[in-house]
Amino acid sequence: MKISNSDGEKRYGAILVGVVLDSHPLWEIKESLEELSRLADTAGYDTVEKVIQRTERFNPRYFIGSGKAEDLRSLVKDSNAEIVIFDNDLSPTQNRNIEDLTGCCVLDRCGLILEIFRRHAKTREAKTQVELAHLNYTLPRLTRRWGHLSRQRGGIGLREVGETQIEIDRRLIRNRIAKLNRELKTIEKRKETQGKERKDIFTAAFVGYTNAGKSTLMNLLTDSNLLVEDKLFATLDSTIRRLKNSFSPNILITDTVGFINKLPHSLIVSFKSTLDELRKAYLLMKVVDLSDHRFESHMNTIHNVLGELGLTNTPSLWVFNKIDCLTDKDLIPNLRDRYPGSVFTSGIKNIGIEELYDRIRSFFENTMVEGEVLINYANSKVISHIHVIAYVTKEEYLKDGVMINYKISKDKAGLIDVLRRERS
């Protein structure tokens, strides 16, 4: 079943399937399927049916029980759906078995997210990361049923004796994966060099669930004009902008790819260089869409992904966003008590932005130590360099030189004395 939207884009009917163990509550899978439906919509699929099964254990053959699998086959036929999307991750064998049974293309959650990533990747780094993740996902699932690798092949000796078409495709994929890994290493080395150039700059990073409003907040804090869309994973690349009116050294704000429930581990690995921007941050601003009734589940997702990245000990700040959409007015006081120091914002209504701005500045000011130094007028270059690496709070022009009061990060506290001795 193909459906055209107002833009003329061809959309396809999808059946969503969720499986939950008897030990888990039913609402858990229902909410997860809601999210899967949004992911499917972002990828260009219209949900025509949802299938839920509770079970004691996952079926090794079809993931769902054999009886439910037969029901799924009938549902595919009756609904004319082009694709079946599982909320869980399927093994390559389960994927093939369900395709054989239903005669329909099958995706799991990881495959669906990869499809969205392929659409939204813009930079060379994101495209390389997405292609690498997609090929690693595709390799064990490769069949001839749903199309072939569309690449031109030629040359003597490419096809080995007795080698099947799929074996050739697998070999080509492995070669491509090796090439992409080399390209990513080159990109990472270049980013390391750029990172060294930013060593005298403070960095704070937005983290949070996709579509929580991080880009809107970043635009307000940095006077930028980043893409803002009501879609999951609207942006994939790390974006770095300077906090407006910040002191020296500059404070940079970083926005990275959004998190999501059940974010496949393979994607976290593939986006390592992008997510490494979080490791460079002094402060993590954890953004939560407070208008979503699943916000506490989203908070757990943020906590879990940061744990996988080894960032649970990095200083952080909860930012509860979209408070203009709240109907429960008691929620904010309750959260203030549970999460002291949190900030409540609305990017659309420009609420709480100044407080968030002040919290970022004060965080970095509190990590600095105060100092005072007298620089003679002959060393004007030292004065300009101090303005680059420190926050100058006062300058007083005296007979013997310029008395400078400053704040500087603790790890660079001795740098000004070194500069003064070198230039004296």
C-alpha positions in Angstrom: 0.0 0.0 0.0 1.6 3.2 -1.2 0.4 6.6 0.0 1.5 10.0 -1.3 1.7 12.9 1.1 1.1 16.6 0.3 4.7 16.9 -1.0 4.2 14.0 -3.4 6.6 11.7 -1.4 5.8 8.0 -1.8 5.0 6.5 1.6 4.6 2.8 2.4 2.3 1.0 4.8 4.0 -0.6 7.8 3.0 -3.1 10.4 4.7 -2.6 13.8 5.4 -5.5 16.0 6.3 -5.4 19.7 7.0 -8.3 22.1 7.2 -8.0 25.9 8.0 -10.6 28.5 5.3 -11.5 31.0 7.6 -10.1 33.7 7.3 -6.6 32.2 4.3 -4.3 32.2 2.2 -4.0 29.1 2.3 -0.2 29.1 6.1 -0.4 28.5 5.7 -2.0 25.1 2.8 0.2 24.1 4.8 3.4 24.8 7.8 1.9 22.9 5.5 1.2 19.9 4.3 4.8 20.0 8.0 5.9 19.7 8.5 3.3 16.9 5.5 4.8 15.1 7.2 8.2 15.2 10.4 6.7 13.9 8.5 5.0 11.1 6.8 8.2 10.2 10.2 10.0 10.0 11.5 7.3 7.7 8.5 7.6 5.4 6.2 4.8 6.6 2.6 5.0 7.6 1.6 2.6 10.4 -1.4 0.5 9.3 -1.4 -2.0 12.1 0.2 -2.7 15.5 0.8 -6.2 16.8 1.7 -6.8 20.5 2.5 -10.2 22.1 3.2 -11.1 25.7 5.3 -14.2 26.1 7.4 -16.1 28.6 10.4 -16.2 26.3 11.4 -15.0 22.9 11.0 -17.5 20.1 14.4 -18.3 18.6 12.9 -18.9 15.1 10.6 -15.9 14.6 11.1 -13.9 17.8 7.3 -14.0 18.2 5.5 -17.2 18.7 4.8 -19.5 15.7 1.0 -18.9 16.1 1.5 -15.1 16.2 3.8 -15.4 13.2 1.1 -17.0 11.2 -1.3 -14.2 12.2 1.3 -11.7 11.0 1.5 -13.4 7.6 -2.3 -13.1 7.2 -2.2 -9.5 8.4 0.4 -8.6 5.8 -1.7 -10.2 3.1 -4.9 -8.5 4.2 -3.4 -5.0 4.8 -1.1 -5.0 1.7 1.6 -3.6 3.9 5.1 -3.4 2.3 7.1 -3.7 5.4 7.1 -5.2 8.9 9.0 -3.3 11.6 9.9 -5.0 14.9 10.5 -2.9 18.0 13.1 -5.3 19.1 16.4 -6.2 17.5 16.2 -9.4 15.4 19.0 -11.8 14.7 19.9 -12.2 11.0 18.3 -15.7 11.1 15.0 -14.4 12.6 15.0 -11.6 10.1 15.2 -14.1 7.2 12.7 -16.5 8.7 10.1 -13.8 9.0 10.7 -12.5 5.5 10.3 -16.1 4.1 7.1 -16.6 6.1 5.4 -13.2 5.3 6.9 -12.6 1.8 7.4 -9.0 3.1 10.5 -6.9 3.8 11.4 -6.9 7.5 13.2 -4.3 9.5 14.0 -4.2 13.2 14.5 -1.1 15.4 18.2 -0.8 14.6 17.6 -1.1 10.8 14.9 1.6 11.0 17.0 4.0 12.8 19.8 3.4 10.3 17.4 4.2 7.5 16.6 7.6 9.2 20.3 8.3 9.7 21.0 7.7 6.1 18.5 10.3 5.1 19.7 12.9 7.6 23.5 12.6 7.3 24.9 15.8 5.8 28.6 16.0 6.6 31.4 13.7 5.4 31.8 12.4 8.9 28.1 11.6 9.5 27.8 10.0 6.1 30.9 7.8 6.7 29.6 6.8 10.2 26.1 6.0 8.9 27.4 4.0 6.0 29.8 2.0 8.2 27.0 1.2 10.7 24.6 0.3 7.8 27.1 -2.1 6.2 27.9 -3.8 9.5 24.2 -4.3 10.0 23.6 -5.5 6.4 26.5 -7.9 6.1 25.0 -10.8 8.1 21.5 -10.1 6.7 22.4 -10.1 3.1 19.9 -11.8 0.8 19.0 -11.4 -2.9 15.3 -11.0 -2.2 15.1 -7.3 -1.5 17.4 -6.0 -4.2 21.1 -6.1 -4.9 24.1 -4.0 -4.2 23.8 -1.3 -6.9 27.5 -0.8 -7.8 29.3 -1.4 -11.1 31.8 -4.2 -11.0 34.3 -5.1 -13.6 37.8 -6.3 -14.2 39.4 -9.6 -14.7 39.7 -11.9 -11.7 37.0 -10.2 -9.6 34.8 -13.3 -9.5 36.6 -16.3 -8.0 35.8 -19.9 -9.2 32.7 -21.2 -7.5 32.0 -17.9 -5.8 28.2 -17.1 -5.6 26.8 -13.6 -6.1 26.1 -13.1 -2.4 29.7 -14.2 -1.6 30.9 -11.5 -3.9 28.7 -8.9 -2.3 29.9 -9.9 1.1 33.5 -9.6 0.1 32.8 -6.1 -1.4 31.1 -5.1 1.8 34.0 -6.2 3.9 36.4 -4.3 1.7 34.2 -1.2 1.9 34.0 -1.5 5.7 37.8 -1.6 6.0 38.0 1.5 3.8 35.4 3.4 5.9 37.3 2.5 9.1 40.4 4.0 7.6 38.5 7.1 6.6 37.1 7.5 10.1 40.5 7.3 11.7 41.7 10.1 9.4 38.7 12.2 10.4 39.3 11.5 14.1 42.9 12.5 13.8 41.9 15.8 12.2 39.4 16.4 15.0 42.0 15.7 17.6 44.2 18.4 16.0 41.3 20.8 16.1 40.6 19.8 19.7 44.2 20.8 20.6 43.6 24.2 19.1 40.6 24.5 21.5 42.5 23.5 24.6 42.2 27.0 26.1 38.4 27.1 25.5 35.7 25.9 27.9 33.1 23.6 26.5 29.5 22.7 27.6 27.5 20.1 25.7 23.8 19.5 25.3 22.7 15.9 25.7 19.2 14.5 25.6 16.5 12.7 23.9 16.0 13.4 20.3 13.4 16.2 19.7 13.7 17.5 23.2 14.5 21.0 21.9 18.3 21.1 22.2 18.8 23.0 18.9 16.2 25.6 19.8 18.0 26.3 23.2 21.3 26.4 21.4 20.1 28.9 18.9 19.0 31.2 21.8 22.2 30.8 23.7 24.5 31.4 20.8 22.6 33.6 18.4 22.7 30.8 15.8 20.2 29.6 13.2 20.5 25.8 13.4 17.9 23.6 11.8 14.9 23.0 14.1 12.3 20.3 13.0 9.6 18.4 14.9 11.2 15.1 13.8 13.3 12.5 15.5 17.0 12.7 14.6 16.5 15.9 12.5 20.3 16.5 12.9 23.1 14.0 13.3 26.3 16.0 13.2 28.0 17.6 16.2 27.4 21.4 16.1 29.7 23.8 18.0 28.9 27.5 18.6 30.2 30.2 20.9 28.1 31.3 23.9 27.1 34.8 23.2 28.8 37.5 25.2 31.0 35.0 26.9 34.3 36.0 28.6 37.8 34.9 27.7 38.5 32.1 27.2 35.5 31.5 25.1 32.7 29.2 26.2 31.7 26.8 23.4 28.3 25.0 23.3 28.1 21.6 21.6 25.1 19.8 20.4 25.3 16.2 19.4 23.0 13.4 18.0 20.0 12.9 20.2 19.5 9.8 22.3 16.5 7.4 22.1 15.2 4.5 24.0 16.9 1.2 23.0 19.5 3.1 21.0 21.4 0.2 19.4 24.9 -0.3 20.8 26.3 -0.7 17.3 25.2 2.9 16.5 26.9 4.2 19.7 30.1 2.5 18.5 29.7 3.9 14.9 29.1 7.4 16.2 32.1 7.2 18.6 33.9 10.2 17.1 30.7 12.3 17.2 29.9 11.4 20.8 33.5 12.0 21.8 32.6 15.7 21.8 30.8 14.9 25.0 34.0 13.6 26.6 35.6 16.9 25.9 32.9 18.9 27.7 33.4 20.3 31.2 29.6 20.5 31.7 26.8 18.4 30.4 23.3 20.0 30.0 20.8 17.1 30.1 17.7 18.4 28.2 14.3 16.8 28.9 11.0 17.4 27.1 8.8 18.0 30.2 5.6 18.0 28.0 6.2 14.3 27.1 4.5 12.1 29.7 7.4 9.6 29.2 9.9 12.2 30.4 11.1 10.2 33.3 11.8 7.2 31.0 13.7 9.6 28.8 15.8 10.7 31.8 16.7 7.1 32.4 17.7 6.7 28.8 20.0 9.7 29.1 21.5 8.3 32.3 22.1 4.9 30.6 23.7 6.2 27.4 26.0 8.5 29.4 26.9 5.4 31.5 27.8 3.5 28.3 30.0 6.4 27.3 31.7 6.6 30.8 30.4 10.1 31.5 28.4 9.6 34.7 30.9 11.5 36.8 31.1 14.6 34.5 29.4 17.6 36.1 25.9 18.0 34.7 22.8 20.1 34.9 19.2 19.0 34.3 17.3 21.3 31.9 13.6 20.7 31.8 12.3 22.2 28.6 8.9 22.9 27.0 7.3 24.0 30.3 4.9 26.2 28.3 3.1 23.0 27.3 2.5 21.8 30.9 -1.0 21.3 32.3 0.2 20.0 35.7 1.5 23.1 37.4 2.6 21.1 40.5 5.1 19.2 38.5 7.7 22.0 38.4 7.9 22.5 42.2 8.1 18.7 42.7 11.0 18.5 40.3 12.8 21.4 41.9 12.8 19.5 45.1 13.9 16.2 43.5 16.6 17.8 41.3 18.1 20.8 43.1 19.8 23.3 40.8 17.8 22.2 37.7 16.7 24.8 35.2 13.2 25.1 33.7 12.9 26.5 30.2 10.8 27.0 27.1 12.8 27.6 24.0 9.7 28.6 22.0 8.5 31.2 24.7 12.1 32.2 25.6 11.5 31.3 29.3 14.4 30.5 31.6 17.0 31.1 28.9 18.7 33.9 30.9 18.9 31.7 34.0 20.4 28.9 31.9 22.9 31.3 30.4 23.9 32.6 33.9 24.2 29.0 35.2 26.6 28.1 32.4 28.8 31.2 33.0 28.8 30.8 36.7 29.8 27.2 36.4 32.9 28.1 34.5 33.6 31.1 36.7 33.5 28.8 39.8 36.1 26.5 38.3 38.5 29.4 38.0 41.0 30.8 40.4 41.6 34.5 40.9 44.9 36.2 40.4 46.6 39.6 40.1 49.6 40.5 38.0 51.5 43.7 37.2 52.7 43.8 33.6 55.0 46.6 32.5 54.1 48.6 29.4 56.9 47.1 27.3 55.2 43.7 27.5 51.9 44.7 25.8 51.8 41.3 24.0 51.6 39.5 27.4 48.5 41.7 28.2 46.7 40.7 25.0 47.6 37.0 25.6 46.1 37.2 29.2 42.9 38.4 27.6 42.9 35.3 25.5 43.5 32.7 28.2 41.8 34.3 31.2 38.8 36.3 32.2 40.0 39.8 33.0 37.9 41.3 35.7 39.8 44.6 36.2 42.6 46.6 34.6 44.3 49.5 36.3 46.9 51.7 34.6 49.6 52.5 37.1 53.0 54.3 36.8 55.0 51.0 36.6 52.6 49.1 34.3 49.1 47.6 34.1 47.7 45.9 37.1 45.4 43.1 35.9 42.9 41.2 38.0 41.9 38.0 36.4 40.2 34.6 36.7 41.7 31.5 35.0 41.1 27.8 35.1 43.1 26.0 37.8 45.1 23.9 35.4 46.5 27.1 33.7 46.9 29.1 36.9 50.7 29.2 36.6 50.7 30.1 32.9 50.6 33.8 33.3 53.7 33.9 35.5 55.5 31.8 32.9 54.5 34.3 30.2 55.6 37.2 32.3 59.1 35.7 33.0 59.6 34.7 29.4 58.8 38.2 28.1 60.6 40.2 30.9 
